[in-house]
Structure formats: C-alpha cells, structure tokens
C-alpha cells in the first residue's frame, strides 16, 4: 500500500501567540495503484513563545501536522481501507 499526502494548506501566524494550521489531502492506494480511500485531514496548534523564534515556528508546524495525522488515524473508513487487500 502507498499513502500519498499533499499539503493543501500549511499556515503559521505570529501574534500574541503562535497559531498554526495544517490541512492535508491523503490518498491510500493498493496493489496496482487502485485508490482505496481518499480524504482530507486537518490539525491546528497554538503556542506561546518568543517573537521570531525559529523553534516556536517549527513546534507549531510539527504539532499541527501531528494533529492532522491523528485525525487521519481516527477516520473509520481510512482504517477499514488499510485492511483491504
């Protein structure tokens, strides 16, 4: 199986706090490239931090992507497609 992911939106705003959002389009393909499942997953994150901090930008992006992946794993139809042969 192959899981393809395309970034639809990856955004960070630094204001009073760092706010991030990630939206990804996934496609799960089986043998021969047949698509078994496709859908969107998104995640967001908010963090306090110093202004213009590279670490804070990286953390909010990483947390947003991790939340999007957790959302993907929470999709019942995606999990069902994983068991398709």
MMTF fields as JSON, N, C-alpha, C and O atoms, coordinates in Angstrom:
{
  "mmtfVersion": "1.0.0",
  "mmtfProducer": "UNKNOWN",
  "numBonds": 339,
  "numAtoms": 340,
  "numGroups": 85,
  "numChains": 1,
  "numModels": 1,
  "chainsPerModel": [1],
  "groupsPerChain": [85],
  "chainIdList": ["A"],
  "bondAtomList": [4, 2, 8, 6, 12, 10, 16, 14, 20, 18, 24, 22, 28, 26, 32, 30, 36, 34, 40, 38, 44, 42, 48, 46, 52, 50, 56, 54, 60, 58, 64, 62, 68, 66, 72, 70, 76, 74, 80, 78, 84, 82, 88, 86, 92, 90, 96, 94, 100, 98, 104, 102, 108, 106, 112, 110, 116, 114, 120, 118, 124, 122, 128, 126, 132, 130, 136, 134, 140, 138, 144, 142, 148, 146, 152, 150, 156, 154, 160, 158, 164, 162, 168, 166, 172, 170, 176, 174, 180, 178, 184, 182, 188, 186, 192, 190, 196, 194, 200, 198, 204, 202, 208, 206, 212, 210, 216, 214, 220, 218, 224, 222, 228, 226, 232, 230, 236, 234, 240, 238, 244, 242, 248, 246, 252, 250, 256, 254, 260, 258, 264, 262, 268, 266, 272, 270, 276, 274, 280, 278, 284, 282, 288, 286, 292, 290, 296, 294, 300, 298, 304, 302, 308, 306, 312, 310, 316, 314, 320, 318, 324, 322, 328, 326, 332, 330, 336, 334],
  "bondOrderList": [1, 1, 1, 1, 1, 1, 1, 1, 1, 1, 1, 1, 1, 1, 1, 1, 1, 1, 1, 1, 1, 1, 1, 1, 1, 1, 1, 1, 1, 1, 1, 1, 1, 1, 1, 1, 1, 1, 1, 1, 1, 1, 1, 1, 1, 1, 1, 1, 1, 1, 1, 1, 1, 1, 1, 1, 1, 1, 1, 1, 1, 1, 1, 1, 1, 1, 1, 1, 1, 1, 1, 1, 1, 1, 1, 1, 1, 1, 1, 1, 1, 1, 1, 1],
  "groupList": [{"groupName": "UNK", "atomNameList": ["N", "CA", "C", "O"], "elementList": ["N", "C", "C", "O"], "formalChargeList": [0, 0, 0, 0], "bondAtomList": [1, 0, 2, 1, 3, 2], "bondOrderList": [1, 1, 2], "singleLetterCode": "X", "chemCompType": "L-PEPTIDE LINKING"}],
  "groupTypeList": [0, 0, 0, 0, 0, 0, 0, 0, 0, 0, 0, 0, 0, 0, 0, 0, 0, 0, 0, 0, 0, 0, 0, 0, 0, 0, 0, 0, 0, 0, 0, 0, 0, 0, 0, 0, 0, 0, 0, 0, 0, 0, 0, 0, 0, 0, 0, 0, 0, 0, 0, 0, 0, 0, 0, 0, 0, 0, 0, 0, 0, 0, 0, 0, 0, 0, 0, 0, 0, 0, 0, 0, 0, 0, 0, 0, 0, 0, 0, 0, 0, 0, 0, 0, 0],
  "groupIdList": [1, 2, 3, 4, 5, 6, 7, 8, 9, 10, 11, 12, 13, 14, 15, 16, 17, 18, 19, 20, 21, 22, 23, 24, 25, 26, 27, 28, 29, 30, 31, 32, 33, 34, 35, 36, 37, 38, 39, 40, 41, 42, 43, 44, 45, 46, 47, 48, 49, 50, 51, 52, 53, 54, 55, 56, 57, 58, 59, 60, 61, 62, 63, 64, 65, 66, 67, 68, 69, 70, 71, 72, 73, 74, 75, 76, 77, 78, 79, 80, 81, 82, 83, 84, 85],
  "secStructList": [7, 3, 3, 3, 3, 3, 3, 3, 3, 3, 3, 3, 3, 3, 1, 1, 1, 3, 3, 3, 3, 3, 3, 3, 3, 3, 3, 3, 3, 7, 4, 4, 4, 7, 3, 3, 3, 3, 3, 3, 3, 3, 3, 3, 3, 3, 3, 7, 7, 7, 6, 6, 7, 2, 2, 2, 2, 2, 2, 2, 2, 2, 2, 2, 2, 2, 2, 2, 2, 2, 2, 2, 2, 6, 7, 2, 2, 2, 2, 2, 2, 2, 6, 7, 7],
  "xCoordList": [0.837, 0.0, 0.88, 1.996, 0.34, 1.029, 0.073, -1.079, 0.555, -0.215, 0.428, 1.54, -0.284, 0.169, -0.429, -1.571, 0.345, -0.149, 0.252, 1.405, -0.7, -0.456, -0.814, -1.857, 0.05, -0.249, -1.194, -0.852, -2.372, -3.357, -3.116, -3.182, -2.835, -2.617, -1.687, -1.907, -0.663, 0.235, 0.504, 1.134, 0.029, -0.009, 0.39, -0.021, 1.187, 1.538, 1.4, 1.833, 0.793, 0.663, 1.288, 1.011, 2.117, 2.696, 2.015, 2.165, 1.269, 0.623, 0.96, 2.135, -0.04, 0.213, 0.74, 1.527, 0.286, 0.753, 1.019, 0.633, 1.668, 1.853, 0.625, 0.24, 0.016, -1.133, -0.784, -0.31, -1.021, -0.713, -1.876, -2.723, -1.901, -2.92, -2.299, -1.524, -2.645, -2.197, -3.416, -4.226, -3.537, -4.599, -3.941, -3.227, -4.196, -3.572, -4.622, -5.645, -4.346, -5.183, -4.435, -3.282, -5.098, -4.486, -5.16, -6.347, -4.373, -4.893, -4.173, -2.946, -4.942, -4.392, -4.612, -5.739, -3.515, -3.581, -3.093, -2.132, -3.78, -3.419, -2.585, -1.985, -2.564, -1.796, -2.269, -3.467, -1.334, -1.664, -2.075, -2.502, -1.955, -2.276, -3.749, -4.143, -4.573, -6.007, -6.247, -5.764, -6.993, -7.284, -8.316, -9.407, -7.948, -8.822, -9.557, -10.649, -8.947, -9.538, -8.891, -7.713, -9.671, -9.133, -9.907, -11.109, -9.215, -9.889, -8.936, -7.741, -9.504, -8.755, -8.625, -9.49, -7.538, -7.35, -6.696, -5.857, -7.085, -6.512, -6.169, -6.706, -5.265, -4.861, -4.471, -4.144, -4.511, -4.132, -3.395, -3.455, -2.7, -1.907, -1.755, -1.728, -1.659, -1.4, -0.315, -0.361, 0.661, 1.771, 2.202, 2.137, 2.635, 3.299, 4.749, 5.281, 5.39, 6.8, 7.375, 6.656, 8.685, 9.38, 9.138, 8.94, 9.152, 8.93, 10.028, 11.212, 9.606, 10.503, 11.406, 12.556, 10.861, 11.62, 11.457, 10.346, 12.559, 12.537, 11.996, 11.23, 12.391, 11.919, 10.406, 9.748, 9.846, 8.398, 7.649, 6.598, 8.174, 7.555, 7.563, 6.543, 8.72, 8.835, 7.902, 7.286, 7.796, 6.937, 5.472, 4.762, 5.007, 3.595, 3.282, 2.186, 4.224, 4.027, 3.997, 3.114, 4.948, 5.02, 3.764, 3.218, 3.309, 2.107, 0.866, 0.006, 0.773, -0.374, -0.377, -1.429, 0.788, 0.887, 0.583, -0.089, 1.072, 0.801, -0.687, -1.225, -1.354, -2.794, -3.553, -4.544, -3.095, -3.722, -3.57, -4.518, -2.391, -2.178, -3.024, -3.531, -3.175, -4.042, -5.482, -6.2, -5.897, -7.235, -7.406, -8.461, -6.374, -6.418, -6.611, -7.444, -5.845, -5.944, -7.294, -7.698, -7.985, -9.305, -10.421, -11.563, -10.116, -11.121, -11.412, -10.539, -12.641, -13.012, -12.865, -12.397, -13.248, -13.161, -11.704, -11.391, -10.819, -9.398, -8.864, -8.178, -9.181, -8.721, -9.275, -8.581, -10.521, -11.122, -10.372, -10.112, -10.032, -9.311, -7.918, -7.403, -7.304, -5.994, -6.024, -5.006, -7.186, -7.31, -7.765, -7.956, -7.936, -8.328, -7.123, -6.017, -7.317, -6.215, -6.436, -5.614],
  "yCoordList": [-1.181, 0.0, 1.242, 1.248, 2.273, 3.56, 4.631, 4.704, 5.45, 6.585, 7.847, 8.211, 8.507, 9.787, 10.908, 10.818, 11.964, 13.129, 14.393, 14.554, 15.272, 16.586, 17.64, 17.556, 18.622, 19.733, 20.683, 21.248, 20.856, 21.783, 23.168, 24.18, 23.192, 24.458, 24.217, 23.299, 25.032, 24.995, 26.44, 27.17, 26.852, 28.26, 28.475, 27.715, 29.505, 29.914, 31.424, 32.159, 31.872, 33.303, 33.58, 32.889, 34.581, 35.005, 36.307, 37.332, 36.253, 37.447, 37.444, 37.444, 37.441, 37.294, 35.896, 35.698, 34.931, 33.542, 33.067, 33.726, 31.943, 31.317, 30.456, 29.648, 30.619, 29.806, 29.133, 29.78, 27.838, 27.103, 26.251, 25.853, 25.979, 25.113, 24.311, 24.839, 23.041, 22.169, 21.445, 20.912, 21.432, 20.67, 19.851, 20.382, 18.545, 17.629, 16.783, 16.416, 16.486, 15.586, 14.269, 14.23, 13.194, 11.867, 10.968, 11.108, 10.045, 9.022, 7.717, 7.641, 6.704, 5.387, 4.503, 4.319, 3.962, 3.137, 1.732, 1.531, 0.773, -0.627, -1.116, -0.336, -2.421, -3.054, -2.539, -2.383, -2.283, -1.797, -0.343, 0.147, 0.364, 1.785, 2.105, 3.263, 1.105, 1.342, 2.143, 1.776, 3.231, 4.062, 3.366, 3.014, 3.179, 2.52, 3.516, 3.237, 4.684, 5.712, 7.043, 7.1, 8.121, 9.47, 10.403, 10.236, 11.372, 12.322, 13.386, 13.378, 14.302, 15.412, 15.2, 14.596, 15.703, 15.722, 17.055, 17.56, 17.609, 18.894, 18.893, 18.114, 19.783, 19.945, 21.379, 22.122, 21.758, 23.126, 23.102, 22.129, 24.199, 24.284, 25.747, 26.641, 25.971, 27.301, 27.167, 26.267, 28.064, 28.028, 29.435, 30.364, 29.561, 30.788, 30.706, 29.61, 31.844, 31.804, 33.188, 34.186, 33.217, 34.473, 34.889, 34.044, 36.165, 36.699, 36.251, 36.248, 35.876, 35.478, 34.291, 34.21, 33.381, 32.21, 31.07, 30.591, 30.642, 29.521, 28.269, 27.518, 28.039, 26.863, 26.887, 25.861, 28.048, 28.132, 27.912, 27.271, 28.433, 28.17, 26.673, 26.107, 26.032, 24.595, 23.784, 22.821, 24.17, 23.428, 23.518, 22.513, 24.698, 24.848, 24.139, 23.602, 24.132, 23.378, 21.879, 21.166, 21.407, 19.995, 19.536, 18.476, 20.32, 19.967, 19.943, 19.077, 20.882, 20.921, 19.705, 19.11, 19.333, 18.152, 16.874, 15.977, 16.793, 15.619, 15.492, 14.385, 16.61, 16.573, 16.142, 15.418, 16.583, 16.157, 14.645, 13.973, 14.11, 12.662, 11.889, 10.811, 12.437, 11.797, 11.772, 10.792, 12.856, 12.896, 11.858, 11.233, 11.671, 10.651, 9.274, 8.492, 8.98, 7.673, 7.473, 6.339, 8.561, 8.479, 8.244, 8.011, 8.3, 8.094, 6.595, 5.824, 6.197, 4.78, 4.219, 3.092, 4.971, 4.476, 4.304, 3.392, 5.169, 5.018, 3.731, 2.95, 3.517, 2.299, 1.044, 0.034, 1.12, -0.011, -0.276, -1.427, 0.789, 0.631, 0.037, -0.648, 0.286, -0.289, -1.802, -2.447, -2.382, -3.829, -4.458, -5.671, -3.626, -4.119, -4.726, -4.194, -5.803, -6.436, -6.33, -6.806],
  "zCoordList": [0.0, 0.0, 0.0, 0.519, -0.593, -0.643, -0.13, -0.558, 0.78, 1.269, 0.718, 1.101, -0.183, -0.733, 0.095, 0.546, 0.293, 1.024, 0.275, -0.127, 0.098, -0.493, 0.546, 1.194, 0.698, 1.606, 0.891, -0.149, 1.446, 0.901, 1.495, 0.797, 2.8, 3.493, 4.678, 5.47, 4.796, 5.947, 6.307, 5.543, 7.466, 7.794, 9.251, 10.127, 9.508, 10.87, 10.963, 10.076, 12.049, 12.326, 13.686, 14.667, 13.725, 14.993, 15.397, 14.732, 16.489, 17.04, 18.541, 18.909, 19.384, 20.825, 21.131, 22.057, 20.33, 20.405, 18.976, 18.011, 18.857, 17.548, 17.28, 18.124, 16.128, 15.723, 14.407, 13.472, 14.342, 13.122, 12.68, 13.48, 11.395, 10.819, 9.685, 8.887, 9.623, 8.537, 7.996, 8.754, 6.685, 6.026, 4.926, 4.075, 4.959, 4.005, 3.3, 3.878, 2.045, 1.253, 1.146, 0.716, 1.539, 1.525, 0.502, 0.206, -0.028, -0.931, -0.605, -0.67, -0.257, 0.04, -1.181, -1.64, -1.694, -2.899, -2.593, -1.851, -3.182, -3.013, -4.175, -4.915, -4.313, -5.387, -6.741, -6.977, -7.603, -8.933, -8.973, -10.019, -7.85, -7.818, -7.668, -7.807, -7.385, -7.209, -5.921, -4.85, -6.043, -4.873, -3.985, -4.431, -2.73, -1.763, -0.881, -0.388, -0.686, 0.174, -0.16, -0.512, -0.046, -0.217, 0.704, 0.909, 1.246, 2.122, 2.628, 2.335, 3.398, 3.99, 5.486, 6.12, 6.039, 7.489, 7.834, 7.088, 8.959, 9.351, 10.829, 11.616, 11.18, 12.571, 12.816, 11.891, 14.075, 14.429, 15.758, 16.511, 16.024, 17.24, 17.644, 16.798, 18.933, 19.483, 20.538, 21.377, 20.496, 21.456, 21.83, 21.025, 23.051, 23.484, 23.048, 22.87, 22.874, 22.537, 22.302, 22.242, 22.173, 21.889, 20.452, 19.578, 20.213, 18.875, 17.912, 18.248, 16.717, 15.627, 16.0, 15.568, 16.809, 17.244, 16.238, 16.011, 15.644, 14.704, 15.383, 14.78, 16.631, 17.362, 17.537, 17.365, 17.879, 18.062, 16.751, 16.742, 15.648, 14.343, 14.052, 13.66, 14.247, 13.989, 14.879, 14.421, 16.151, 17.077, 16.681, 16.719, 16.303, 15.958, 14.637, 14.473, 13.701, 12.456, 12.758, 12.282, 13.538, 13.885, 14.626, 14.322, 15.586, 16.338, 15.447, 15.604, 14.521, 13.605, 12.684, 12.448, 12.163, 11.314, 12.103, 11.596, 13.33, 14.163, 14.443, 14.447, 14.677, 14.931, 13.665, 13.754, 12.506, 11.248, 11.067, 10.662, 11.363, 11.253, 12.259, 11.95, 13.456, 14.449, 13.945, 14.142, 13.296, 12.718, 11.623, 11.517, 10.807, 9.763, 10.386, 9.928, 11.423, 12.068, 12.761, 13.018, 13.061, 13.678, 12.675, 13.072, 11.384, 10.339, 10.183, 9.786, 10.5, 10.433, 9.021, 8.859, 8.01, 6.632, 6.196, 5.43, 6.676, 6.37, 6.995, 6.335, 8.264, 8.942, 8.265, 8.148, 7.824, 7.112, 5.8, 5.45, 5.087, 3.82, 4.034, 3.15, 5.184, 5.483, 5.501, 5.246, 5.801, 5.887, 4.573, 4.492, 3.547, 2.224, 1.539, 1.641, 0.861, 0.122, -1.352, -2.135]
}
